[in-house]
């Protein structure tokens, strides 16, 4: 069987890495089409995944018009690769996967986040054979929408697939008993980020200064533009594939971007998300906050005060780890689901326990 998988972002590289390995081990032919964006290809190289690059995207904010121009050139390369490969099933999201499915007639499966509401989803939904989302998604995505009890990040952080490395503190250069925090700043360069903003420059400086009084602070700046020389913080400079191990050992994670907060919650690390100017509500964050694994704040002062309280609380990490162990182990191992759907050639009904296609009810069973 021939499986085409799109890795457009670093998150996609993480999501599909284990499934790619398992499909390959089972004798299937897998083609990964990747975009040079952030550390996407660095991650694929680290995981030992063979791929072909169809285009690139800079980590700078852009408009819908700029996106359309960028997409136009990339679709030509995608068409050549997809027609040459002739896949049986395609995994991805947005117009990239939808276009490939249209020109090859392969079944197309869109694996989406909690609240897919951007242009990418609008133009791709009509061409998808199946849409799979976390169970917390509250939108009706059509008759071929299926949900699973878990989160996208369960593909690589579920206890059945995630194995932490033992020497992450040595690699970071921190002592065994040294408290440290990780702060991630969003680049706000994706299409769904148009018009959105997180921490202001003044808030970034104030947050790092305040947290440094309680712990060693590492900064992961997605845009790569921050000058930390005058600030009491260190750049997170390990390979991006090791970020989850670093998060797992941290005493706190603070971010104005969503995925890494979800990851921290699923790892049992105290995590605080700053919503900034984002006015949408996300079921994913609400679900994790309900079980006490993250905090979602819409005011900077609340972020700062809760972050400091968390660093001063000697037992918060052990409490979060207990909650994580009790909650995450019962979620779906998404890697297993991806492999099963691939081997069913995108026919999700062969995998789910019910043949009903009603959104929110045709749920993939725990495995």
C-alpha positions as CSV (number, residue, x, y, z in Angstrom):
1,X,0.0,0.0,0.0
2,X,1.2,3.5,-0.8
3,X,0.6,6.3,1.8
4,X,1.3,10.0,1.2
5,X,1.8,12.1,4.3
6,X,2.2,15.9,4.4
7,X,4.5,17.4,7.0
8,X,3.9,21.2,6.6
9,X,5.0,22.2,10.1
10,X,7.1,20.9,13.0
11,X,3.9,19.8,14.7
12,X,3.1,17.6,11.7
13,X,6.5,16.0,11.9
14,X,5.9,15.0,15.5
15,X,2.4,13.8,14.8
16,X,3.2,11.4,12.1
17,X,6.7,10.3,13.0
18,X,5.8,7.1,14.9
19,X,3.1,6.2,12.4
20,X,5.5,6.6,9.5
21,X,8.0,4.2,11.2
22,X,5.3,1.6,11.9
23,X,3.8,1.7,8.4
24,X,7.3,1.4,6.9
25,X,8.1,-1.6,9.2
26,X,4.9,-3.3,8.0
27,X,6.1,-3.1,4.4
28,X,4.0,-0.1,3.2
29,X,5.5,2.5,0.9
30,X,5.4,5.9,2.5
31,X,6.1,9.2,0.8
32,X,6.5,12.3,3.1
33,X,6.1,15.7,1.4
34,X,7.6,18.3,3.6
35,X,7.7,22.1,3.7
36,X,10.8,24.0,4.8
37,X,9.3,25.8,7.7
38,X,10.8,26.4,11.1
39,X,12.5,23.1,12.2
40,X,10.2,20.8,10.2
41,X,12.9,19.1,8.1
42,X,15.4,19.2,11.0
43,X,12.9,17.0,12.9
44,X,12.3,14.6,10.0
45,X,16.1,14.2,9.7
46,X,16.4,13.6,13.4
47,X,13.7,10.9,13.3
48,X,15.4,9.3,10.3
49,X,12.4,9.9,8.0
50,X,13.0,10.2,4.2
51,X,11.1,13.1,2.6
52,X,10.9,15.3,-0.4
53,X,10.5,19.1,0.0
54,X,7.7,20.7,-2.0
55,X,8.2,24.3,-0.9
56,X,9.1,26.7,1.9
57,X,7.6,29.3,4.2
58,X,9.4,31.9,6.2
59,X,8.7,32.5,9.9
60,X,7.3,36.0,9.2
61,X,3.6,37.0,9.4
62,X,1.8,37.1,6.1
63,X,-1.6,37.9,4.6
64,X,-4.2,35.7,2.9
65,X,-3.1,37.1,-0.5
66,X,0.5,36.2,0.2
67,X,-0.6,32.8,1.3
68,X,-2.5,32.3,-2.0
69,X,0.6,33.3,-4.0
70,X,2.8,31.0,-2.0
71,X,0.3,28.1,-2.4
72,X,0.1,28.5,-6.2
73,X,3.7,27.8,-6.7
74,X,3.8,24.9,-4.3
75,X,0.8,23.1,-5.8
76,X,2.7,22.5,-9.0
77,X,5.5,20.6,-7.2
78,X,2.9,18.7,-5.1
79,X,1.1,17.7,-8.3
80,X,4.2,16.3,-9.8
81,X,5.2,14.3,-6.7
82,X,1.6,13.0,-6.0
83,X,1.0,11.8,-9.6
84,X,4.4,10.1,-9.7
85,X,3.7,8.3,-6.4
86,X,0.0,7.4,-7.0
87,X,-1.0,7.0,-3.3
88,X,-3.8,4.8,-2.0
89,X,-4.4,7.1,0.9
90,X,-3.3,10.7,1.9
91,X,-3.0,12.2,5.3
92,X,-2.6,16.0,6.0
93,X,-4.6,19.1,6.3
94,X,-5.5,22.2,4.2
95,X,-5.4,22.5,0.4
96,X,-2.2,20.6,0.1
97,X,-3.8,17.3,1.0
98,X,-7.1,18.1,-0.6
99,X,-5.5,19.0,-3.9
100,X,-3.4,15.8,-3.9
101,X,-6.5,13.7,-3.3
102,X,-8.3,15.3,-6.1
103,X,-5.7,14.8,-8.7
104,X,-4.8,11.2,-7.7
105,X,-8.4,10.1,-6.6
106,X,-6.8,8.7,-3.4
107,X,-8.8,8.7,-0.2
108,X,-7.9,11.9,1.7
109,X,-7.9,12.0,5.5
110,X,-7.6,15.4,7.2
111,X,-6.3,15.1,10.8
112,X,-7.2,18.4,12.4
113,X,-6.7,20.3,15.6
114,X,-9.4,21.1,18.1
115,X,-11.1,24.1,16.4
116,X,-10.2,24.2,12.6
117,X,-11.7,27.5,11.5
118,X,-9.2,29.0,9.1
119,X,-9.0,29.4,5.4
120,X,-7.0,26.2,5.0
121,X,-9.9,24.1,6.4
122,X,-12.6,26.0,4.5
123,X,-11.1,25.2,1.1
124,X,-10.1,21.6,1.9
125,X,-13.2,20.2,3.7
126,X,-15.3,19.6,0.5
127,X,-12.6,17.4,-0.9
128,X,-11.9,15.3,2.1
129,X,-13.1,11.7,2.4
130,X,-12.8,11.7,6.2
131,X,-12.0,14.3,8.9
132,X,-10.6,13.2,12.2
133,X,-10.5,15.5,15.2
134,X,-10.1,15.3,19.0
135,X,-13.3,14.6,20.9
136,X,-13.4,18.1,22.3
137,X,-14.0,19.7,18.9
138,X,-17.3,21.5,19.1
139,X,-17.9,22.3,15.5
140,X,-20.0,20.3,13.0
141,X,-17.5,19.4,10.3
142,X,-19.9,17.4,8.1
143,X,-21.1,13.9,7.5
144,X,-17.6,12.4,7.4
145,X,-16.4,13.8,10.7
146,X,-15.0,11.4,13.3
147,X,-13.7,12.1,16.7
148,X,-11.3,10.2,19.0
149,X,-10.9,10.4,22.8
150,X,-7.7,12.3,23.0
151,X,-5.6,15.1,21.5
152,X,-3.4,15.4,18.4
153,X,-0.4,15.4,20.6
154,X,-1.3,11.8,21.8
155,X,0.4,10.6,18.6
156,X,3.8,11.2,20.3
157,X,3.1,11.9,24.0
158,X,0.8,9.0,24.8
159,X,2.5,6.8,27.4
160,X,2.5,3.9,25.0
161,X,4.8,5.8,22.5
162,X,6.7,8.4,24.5
163,X,10.0,7.5,26.0
164,X,12.0,10.4,27.7
165,X,15.7,10.5,27.4
166,X,17.5,10.2,30.8
167,X,20.2,12.9,30.4
168,X,18.2,16.0,29.4
169,X,19.4,18.0,32.4
170,X,23.0,17.4,31.5
171,X,22.3,18.6,27.9
172,X,20.6,21.7,29.2
173,X,23.4,22.4,31.7
174,X,21.3,22.4,34.8
175,X,21.9,20.6,38.1
176,X,19.7,17.7,39.3
177,X,18.0,19.9,41.8
178,X,17.9,23.1,39.8
179,X,14.5,24.6,39.2
180,X,14.0,25.8,35.6
181,X,11.2,27.2,33.5
182,X,10.6,27.3,29.8
183,X,9.0,30.3,28.1
184,X,7.8,30.0,24.5
185,X,7.0,33.0,22.4
186,X,4.9,32.6,19.3
187,X,6.0,33.9,15.9
188,X,2.4,34.6,14.8
189,X,3.3,33.8,11.2
190,X,0.6,31.2,10.3
191,X,-2.5,32.1,8.4
192,X,-4.7,31.6,11.4
193,X,-2.5,34.0,13.3
194,X,-3.4,37.0,11.1
195,X,-4.4,39.9,13.4
196,X,-3.4,38.0,16.6
197,X,-0.8,39.0,19.1
198,X,0.6,37.6,22.3
199,X,3.0,39.0,24.8
200,X,4.2,42.5,24.1
201,X,7.9,43.3,24.1
202,X,7.5,45.0,27.5
203,X,5.6,42.0,28.9
204,X,8.2,39.6,27.6
205,X,10.9,41.5,29.4
206,X,8.9,41.8,32.6
207,X,8.0,38.1,32.6
208,X,11.5,36.8,32.1
209,X,12.9,39.1,34.8
210,X,10.2,38.1,37.3
211,X,10.5,34.3,36.6
212,X,14.3,34.5,36.9
213,X,14.1,35.4,40.5
214,X,12.6,32.0,41.2
215,X,14.2,29.7,38.7
216,X,16.6,29.4,35.7
217,X,14.7,30.5,32.6
218,X,15.0,29.1,29.1
219,X,13.5,31.0,26.2
220,X,12.2,29.4,23.0
221,X,11.5,32.2,20.5
222,X,9.7,30.9,17.4
223,X,10.6,34.0,15.4
224,X,14.2,33.9,16.4
225,X,14.4,37.7,16.8
226,X,14.7,38.2,20.6
227,X,18.0,39.6,22.0
228,X,18.5,38.0,25.4
229,X,21.9,39.5,26.1
230,X,20.5,42.1,28.5
231,X,17.9,39.7,30.1
232,X,18.3,37.2,32.9
233,X,17.4,34.2,30.6
234,X,19.1,31.6,28.5
235,X,18.2,30.6,24.9
236,X,16.8,27.1,24.6
237,X,19.4,25.8,22.1
238,X,19.0,22.0,22.1
239,X,17.8,20.2,19.0
240,X,14.1,20.9,18.6
241,X,13.3,17.1,18.8
242,X,14.3,17.2,22.5
243,X,11.9,19.9,23.5
244,X,9.4,17.5,25.1
245,X,12.1,16.0,27.3
246,X,13.1,19.5,28.4
247,X,9.4,20.3,29.1
248,X,8.9,17.1,31.1
249,X,11.7,18.0,33.5
250,X,10.8,21.7,33.8
251,X,9.0,23.1,36.8
252,X,6.9,25.4,34.6
253,X,6.0,26.3,31.0
254,X,4.6,29.6,30.0
255,X,3.6,30.4,26.4
256,X,1.4,32.5,24.1
257,X,1.2,29.6,21.6
258,X,-1.1,26.6,22.1
259,X,0.5,23.4,21.0
260,X,3.3,23.5,23.5
261,X,0.9,24.2,26.4
262,X,-1.1,21.1,25.5
263,X,2.1,19.1,25.3
264,X,3.2,20.3,28.7
265,X,-0.2,19.4,30.1
266,X,0.0,15.9,28.7
267,X,3.5,15.5,30.2
268,X,2.4,16.6,33.6
269,X,4.3,19.9,33.7
270,X,2.6,23.0,35.2
271,X,1.7,25.0,32.1
272,X,0.1,28.4,31.6
273,X,-1.2,29.7,28.3
274,X,-1.6,33.4,27.6
275,X,-4.4,34.0,25.1
276,X,-3.3,37.5,24.1
277,X,-5.7,39.0,21.6
278,X,-7.1,35.6,20.6
279,X,-10.9,35.8,21.1
280,X,-11.8,32.3,20.1
281,X,-12.5,29.6,22.7
282,X,-10.8,26.2,22.3
283,X,-12.3,23.0,23.6
284,X,-8.8,21.5,23.9
285,X,-7.6,24.0,26.4
286,X,-10.9,23.9,28.3
287,X,-10.8,20.1,28.6
288,X,-7.2,20.2,29.9
289,X,-8.0,23.0,32.3
290,X,-11.1,21.1,33.6
291,X,-8.9,18.2,34.6
292,X,-6.3,20.5,36.2
293,X,-3.5,20.0,33.7
294,X,-3.1,23.5,32.3
295,X,-4.2,27.1,33.0
296,X,-5.6,29.3,30.3
297,X,-5.3,33.1,31.1
298,X,-6.5,36.1,29.1
299,X,-4.8,38.8,31.2
300,X,-1.0,39.2,31.4
301,X,-1.0,40.1,35.2
302,X,-2.9,36.8,35.8
303,X,-0.3,34.9,33.8
304,X,2.6,36.4,35.8
305,X,1.1,35.9,39.2
306,X,0.1,32.3,38.6
307,X,3.5,31.5,37.1
308,X,5.2,32.9,40.2
309,X,2.9,31.0,42.5
310,X,3.5,27.8,40.7
311,X,7.3,28.2,40.9
312,X,7.0,28.8,44.7
313,X,4.8,25.7,45.2
314,X,7.1,22.8,46.1
315,X,4.4,20.2,45.4
316,X,2.8,21.4,42.2
317,X,4.8,19.2,39.9
318,X,4.0,16.0,41.8
319,X,0.3,16.9,41.8
320,X,0.3,17.5,38.1
321,X,2.2,14.3,37.4
322,X,-0.4,12.3,39.3
323,X,-3.2,13.9,37.4
324,X,-1.4,13.3,34.1
325,X,-0.9,9.6,34.9
326,X,-4.5,9.2,35.8
327,X,-5.9,11.0,32.7
328,X,-3.6,10.5,29.8
329,X,-3.2,6.8,30.0
330,X,-6.9,6.4,29.3
331,X,-6.7,8.4,26.0
332,X,-6.5,7.0,22.5
333,X,-3.0,6.2,21.2
334,X,-3.3,8.3,18.0
335,X,-0.4,6.6,16.4
336,X,-2.3,3.3,16.4
337,X,-5.3,5.1,15.0
338,X,-3.4,6.6,12.1
339,X,-1.9,3.3,11.2
340,X,-5.2,1.5,11.4
341,X,-6.9,4.1,9.2
342,X,-4.0,4.0,6.7
343,X,-4.3,0.2,6.4
344,X,-8.0,0.7,5.9
345,X,-7.1,3.0,3.0
346,X,-8.8,5.9,4.7
347,X,-12.1,4.1,5.4
348,X,-12.5,5.3,8.9
349,X,-15.8,3.3,9.3
350,X,-13.8,0.1,9.2
351,X,-11.9,1.3,12.3
352,X,-14.6,3.0,14.5
353,X,-17.0,1.0,16.6
354,X,-20.1,2.6,15.1
355,X,-21.0,3.1,11.5
356,X,-22.8,6.4,12.3
357,X,-21.4,9.4,10.6
358,X,-23.1,12.0,12.8
359,X,-20.5,14.5,14.0
360,X,-19.3,14.1,17.6
361,X,-20.9,10.6,17.9
362,X,-18.8,8.4,15.6
363,X,-15.9,8.1,18.0
364,X,-12.9,6.0,17.5
365,X,-12.6,3.5,20.4
366,X,-9.7,3.4,22.9
367,X,-7.0,0.9,21.9
